[in-house]
Each structure stands twice: as structure tokens, then as C-alpha cells.
Amino acid sequence: MPTSKDLELFKAAYKTVKEIIRIKEGESLLITIDSISDFRVAEEMAKAGEALGAKVMVAWHTTPKGYGKACDPYLPEPLFAACPATDAWIELNNQWLLYGTPWTRAVTNGRTRNLMLGGLSTDQLIRCIGEVDIQAQIAFQEKVVEITKRAKGMKIVNAAGTNVTFENHPDRPFANEHIADTPGGHFLIGQIGWAPREETINGTIVFDGAISGGGEADIGVVSEPVIYEVEKGRIKEIRGGKEAEIVKKWFEKLDDPNMYLAAHVCYGFNPKAKLGYTTTEDERVWGCTEWGFGYQGPMYSGGKPREAASHIDGISLACSVTCDGQPITKDGEVVHPELRELAKACGH
């Protein structure tokens, strides 16, 4: 029997498999999903892959505790073999395999292309992919990358108290998340991430949106800001209220100095993204910036991953970003003259 939004969900799933991960006839397509995620999404992805001529497998498995390498002990052993053995892999896990051992093996083997859509529900997939103009997003995001990449000095501020400066590294790649048709790690459309020169990252980063770190630190939308004081790319102090204490204790529990190192900064630019549903969507709320600390993937380092016990992300809302003194966004809205019309074409 049909259920709510069946047609819209299949359209979004088909769009994902055909237009984003661009599956080819005869390729293997692995879809992983843990037991707390929306299985309808996996089912429709599998149908889309089958319709496009892929060899499809869905791995539905126990939900791990924590993200990254912290999830390794909870995963079934066959999953470690399956992930790097496929041509294309769509990850729907609520508790991410991202940055864990199966993911690292897959995205560094020169073959597997991974699309991380962690935790997206039926409504979220429809909203964040099905209702997005993919070609308009590509044009907008490519121009954002071009402008940001040519800048040396960056500054991000917001009304909650974020005030951080850093310099871009000329040799590091930009993870421009729209199409996932090349080997390596890719993410939901609407995010652009990169790794600055760590030693130049200085200032205050205030997470007034959401925090995701797996385990106890998987907070979601924060009730009060969590504040990182950062010096030369390393967290020197975590302060705020009860949630800041939870995050602080999570870092202490992991007991890994690399967890305190900045891994990446990202723009959020998905025109349909809303705060409060899951981290994958939260990080793409239009005009936010997001910082990750801990494990640094090869799509940011430009080489070998920087190992860490786990990874934690935080979101700063409605940011004003400047590149070499020229504004890109002001209070979360696009103001750069080369970007305004492209942003309108995206529906924002």
C-alpha cells in the first residue's frame, strides 16, 4: 500500500542515485543504514539503483555508539569488507561510519565514491535534494569556491560572539559538495569545506546552532551557546553552560590531543535546509559556518588523514564572512556582487 510522500521520496532517491552519485549500469551500489534510521530512504535508494542497472546491496545493521573510529567496535565484521569493495556507497547511518575504519579504507582506495547522507529521513531527503535545483547549486557553489580559494585572509563573526580569523592553505583542496562522481568522500549538497592553516586559526568560535560528536556529545540543537577559545588551531578552553560541560567531558574521555585540533571549516548553503532535524542537514542551513575538530579526512588534508579518536562538529548561525576584507555574507545573507544573482537562482 502507498504511504505518505512515496512519489516524492522516490523522485528524491532517483535524483540522488542518478544525478549526484551518478551510478552507471553494472556498477555495485552499497547502501548502509543503522537500525535507528529511516529505512524507507534506503529502500527507495535501492529501487533507484536497481532501475539504473546497478548491482545493489543494502547493509542494515546494529546502531553503533559514537562516530568515526569510536563506532568501530560495534560494527559487524562483514561491513569492514563491504565498504571498500564497492564502486559507489551511500551512507544513511544516523551514527556515522564517516571517519571510521570502513570509511577510511573506502575513500582512500582510489575506486569507491562515498556519499554521506547520515541520518536523512524521508522529509529531509525530499527537502534537501528533491526540492533543490542541482544545476543552480553547482553554479553558485563553484563561484563561492573560486572567490574563497583566491583569498588569503579570512574572518568569520556572528551575533552570538564568534570572532575568528585564519589563513587559507594554497595547496589544500576544497570539498565542494554537490556531485559525487569521483572516488573519495562526498557529502550532502549545499556545503563547502576546507582546512585552513591550523597555526593561523585564532579567536572565539561560538556554536549557537547545534553540536554533533557522537555518544554523550551528540547534543543536537544547543539550548545555550557552546564557546571554544582557539589559539593556533587548537582548543584552549571550552566554556558555556551544561552542554559545554558535556562537550568538555567528551573530549576528556577520548583522551586524544588531536581531538583539540581544528580539522575543517565549512560554509552552509543548502536553500532548503532547516535547523533541528539532524546534523547532516543542520550543517547546511543557509549562511551558517561549521567547524570540525579531531579526525581530518583526506578531502580536507589533501593527503593522508590526520588520525584522531573521533570527530566533533559545531554550527555557528547567520555568519558574516569576509575574504581579504571583502564580504561574502552578512548575517547569513549573500552580499558579494558576484554571488547575489547566483544565490537567487538557488531560491535564496
C-alpha positions in Angstrom: 0.0 0.0 0.0 1.2 3.5 -0.7 2.3 5.6 2.2 2.8 9.4 2.7 5.1 11.0 0.1 6.0 7.8 -1.7 6.3 9.5 -5.0 8.2 12.5 -3.7 10.6 10.2 -1.9 11.3 8.0 -4.9 11.9 11.1 -7.0 14.5 12.4 -4.5 16.1 9.0 -4.2 16.3 8.6 -8.0 17.8 12.1 -8.3 20.4 11.2 -5.7 21.5 8.0 -7.4 21.3 9.3 -11.0 22.3 13.0 -10.8 24.5 13.1 -7.7 26.4 9.8 -7.3 25.8 9.1 -11.0 25.6 5.4 -10.9 26.5 3.6 -14.1 25.0 0.3 -15.3 26.8 -2.7 -14.0 28.4 -0.8 -11.0 28.0 -2.1 -7.5 26.0 0.2 -5.2 26.2 -0.3 -1.4 23.7 1.4 0.9 24.4 1.3 4.6 21.9 2.2 7.3 21.8 1.6 11.0 18.8 0.5 13.0 17.6 3.9 14.2 17.5 5.5 10.7 14.5 5.8 8.3 14.6 2.6 6.3 12.2 3.9 3.7 15.1 6.1 2.4 17.4 3.1 1.9 14.6 1.1 0.2 13.9 3.8 -2.3 17.6 4.3 -3.0 17.9 0.6 -3.7 15.0 0.7 -6.1 16.5 3.7 -7.9 19.9 1.9 -8.2 18.2 -1.2 -9.5 16.2 0.8 -12.1 19.5 2.4 -13.3 21.2 -1.0 -13.7 23.4 -1.2 -10.6 24.1 -4.3 -8.6 22.6 -3.2 -5.3 23.1 -4.3 -1.7 21.6 -2.8 1.5 23.5 -3.3 4.7 21.1 -2.7 7.6 23.0 -3.1 10.9 23.2 -2.5 14.6 23.5 1.1 15.6 27.0 1.9 16.9 27.7 4.1 19.8 29.7 7.2 18.7 31.1 8.3 15.4 34.3 7.7 13.5 36.7 5.2 15.0 34.6 5.2 18.2 32.0 3.2 16.3 34.4 0.5 15.0 33.9 -1.9 18.0 30.1 -2.0 17.4 30.2 -2.8 13.7 29.6 -6.3 12.2 32.8 -7.6 10.6 31.4 -8.1 7.1 30.8 -4.3 6.9 34.6 -3.7 7.0 35.0 -5.8 3.9 31.9 -4.5 2.0 32.5 -0.7 2.2 35.9 -0.6 0.3 34.8 -3.4 -2.1 32.0 -1.3 -3.8 32.0 1.2 -6.7 29.5 3.5 -5.0 28.4 3.7 -1.4 25.6 5.8 0.0 25.8 6.1 3.8 22.5 6.8 5.6 23.7 6.0 9.1 22.5 8.2 11.9 25.6 7.3 13.9 28.1 7.9 11.2 30.6 5.4 9.8 32.2 8.6 8.5 35.9 8.8 9.7 35.8 5.3 11.0 37.9 2.4 9.6 35.5 1.1 6.9 35.0 4.7 5.6 38.8 5.4 5.6 39.5 2.2 3.7 36.8 3.0 1.1 37.6 6.7 0.4 41.4 6.1 0.1 41.3 3.1 -2.2 41.1 5.1 -5.5 37.9 3.3 -6.5 35.0 3.8 -4.1 32.9 7.0 -4.2 31.1 7.6 -0.9 28.1 9.9 -0.5 27.5 10.6 3.2 23.8 11.4 3.8 23.9 10.4 7.5 20.5 10.2 9.2 18.4 11.8 6.5 14.7 11.0 6.8 12.1 10.8 4.1 11.2 14.5 4.6 14.8 15.6 4.7 15.8 13.8 1.5 12.8 15.3 -0.3 13.6 18.8 1.1 17.4 18.8 0.8 17.8 17.0 -2.6 14.4 16.5 -4.2 13.4 20.2 -4.0 16.9 21.6 -4.8 17.9 22.9 -8.3 21.1 20.9 -8.6 22.5 22.8 -11.6 21.8 26.2 -9.9 23.6 24.9 -6.8 26.6 23.8 -8.8 26.9 27.2 -10.4 26.6 29.1 -7.1 29.0 26.8 -5.2 31.6 26.8 -7.8 31.7 30.6 -7.7 31.9 30.6 -3.9 34.9 28.3 -4.1 36.6 30.4 -6.7 36.2 33.6 -4.5 37.3 31.9 -1.3 40.2 30.0 -2.8 41.9 33.1 -4.1 41.7 34.8 -0.7 44.5 34.5 1.9 43.0 36.1 5.0 39.5 35.1 6.3 37.3 36.3 9.1 34.1 35.0 10.5 31.9 36.7 13.0 28.3 36.4 14.2 25.9 38.0 16.7 26.4 35.2 19.2 30.1 36.2 19.6 32.0 34.2 17.0 35.1 36.2 16.0 37.8 34.1 14.4 40.5 34.7 11.8 42.6 32.4 9.8 44.6 32.0 6.5 43.8 29.6 3.7 46.3 27.0 2.7 47.1 27.3 -1.0 47.8 23.6 -1.5 44.8 22.1 0.2 41.7 21.1 -1.7 38.1 22.4 -1.2 35.4 19.9 -0.6 32.7 21.4 -2.7 29.7 19.2 -2.0 27.4 18.8 -4.9 28.2 16.0 -7.3 29.7 12.7 -6.0 31.1 11.1 -9.2 34.8 10.7 -8.3 36.5 8.3 -5.9 36.7 9.6 -2.3 34.4 11.1 0.3 31.5 13.3 -0.6 28.6 14.9 1.4 25.1 16.3 1.0 24.8 19.1 -1.5 25.0 22.6 0.0 28.2 22.6 1.9 31.8 23.8 1.0 34.6 22.7 3.4 38.3 23.2 3.6 41.2 23.0 6.1 42.9 26.4 6.8 46.5 26.7 8.0 45.9 25.4 11.6 48.6 27.6 13.1 46.7 30.7 11.8 43.3 29.9 13.4 42.8 32.3 16.3 39.8 33.6 18.2 36.4 32.7 19.5 34.1 30.2 17.9 30.6 30.2 19.3 28.2 27.3 18.4 24.7 28.8 18.7 23.2 26.3 16.3 23.9 22.6 17.0 26.7 20.3 18.1 27.3 16.7 17.0 30.0 14.5 18.4 28.5 11.1 18.8 28.0 9.4 22.2 27.3 11.8 25.0 28.4 14.8 22.9 25.6 14.2 20.3 23.7 17.2 21.6 21.9 18.4 18.5 20.4 21.9 18.8 22.0 23.7 21.7 19.9 25.4 24.4 22.7 27.9 25.1 25.9 28.7 23.2 29.0 26.5 23.5 32.2 28.5 23.2 35.6 27.4 22.0 38.6 29.7 22.6 41.1 28.7 19.9 44.8 29.5 19.6 46.9 28.4 16.7 44.2 25.9 15.6 43.9 24.2 19.0 41.1 24.5 21.5 42.4 26.1 24.7 39.2 26.5 26.5 35.6 25.2 26.3 33.0 27.3 28.1 29.3 27.9 28.4 26.6 26.1 30.3 25.7 22.5 30.9 26.1 21.5 27.3 29.6 23.0 27.2 30.4 20.8 30.2 29.2 17.7 28.3 31.4 18.6 25.4 34.4 19.2 27.6 33.9 15.9 29.4 33.6 14.1 26.0 37.0 15.5 24.9 38.5 14.4 28.2 37.0 10.9 27.9 38.5 10.4 24.5 41.9 11.4 25.9 43.4 12.3 22.5 45.4 15.6 21.9 44.4 15.5 18.2 40.8 15.9 19.1 41.5 19.5 20.1 42.9 20.4 16.7 40.8 22.1 14.0 40.0 19.7 11.1 38.0 21.9 8.8 35.7 24.9 8.4 32.6 24.9 6.1 30.0 27.1 4.6 26.4 26.1 4.8 24.4 26.9 1.6 21.5 24.5 1.1 18.5 26.7 0.4 16.0 24.1 1.8 18.0 23.1 5.0 16.4 23.7 8.4 17.9 23.5 11.8 16.9 20.9 14.3 16.4 17.7 12.3 19.9 16.1 12.0 23.5 17.2 11.8 23.8 16.4 8.1 21.0 19.0 7.4 21.9 21.4 10.2 25.4 22.0 8.8 23.8 23.2 5.5 21.5 25.9 6.9 22.0 28.8 4.6 24.5 31.3 5.9 25.9 29.2 8.7 29.5 28.2 9.2 30.6 24.9 10.7 33.8 23.8 12.3 35.0 20.3 12.8 37.7 19.2 15.3 39.6 15.9 15.6 39.9 13.5 12.7 40.8 15.2 9.4 39.7 13.4 6.3 41.8 13.3 3.1 39.3 15.5 1.3 40.5 18.3 3.7 44.1 17.4 4.3 44.9 16.8 0.6 46.9 13.8 1.6 46.9 11.2 4.4 44.1 11.6 7.0 45.1 13.1 10.4 44.1 10.4 12.9 42.1 11.1 16.0 39.8 9.1 18.3 36.7 10.7 16.8 35.3 13.9 15.3 33.0 16.7 16.6 31.2 19.4 14.7 29.6 22.6 15.7 27.5 25.2 13.9 27.5 29.0 14.1 24.4 30.6 12.7 23.9 33.7 10.5 27.6 34.4 9.9 29.3 37.4 8.3 32.3 36.1 6.3 35.0 38.2 4.7 37.7 37.1 2.3 40.7 39.5 2.3 38.3 42.1 3.7 35.6 41.6 1.1 32.2 40.5 2.5 30.8 37.2 1.2 27.9 37.0 3.6 26.4 39.5 6.1 24.4 38.0 9.0 23.9 34.9 6.9 22.8 36.5 3.7 24.9 36.6 0.5 26.1 40.1 -0.3 29.1 39.5 -2.7 28.3 41.1 -6.1 29.4 38.1 -8.0 27.2 35.8 -5.9 23.9 37.6 -5.4 22.2 36.6 -8.6 23.5 33.0 -8.4 22.1 32.8 -4.9 18.7 34.0 -6.1 18.7 31.2 -8.7 19.1 28.7 -5.9 16.0 30.1 -4.3 17.6 32.2 -1.6 
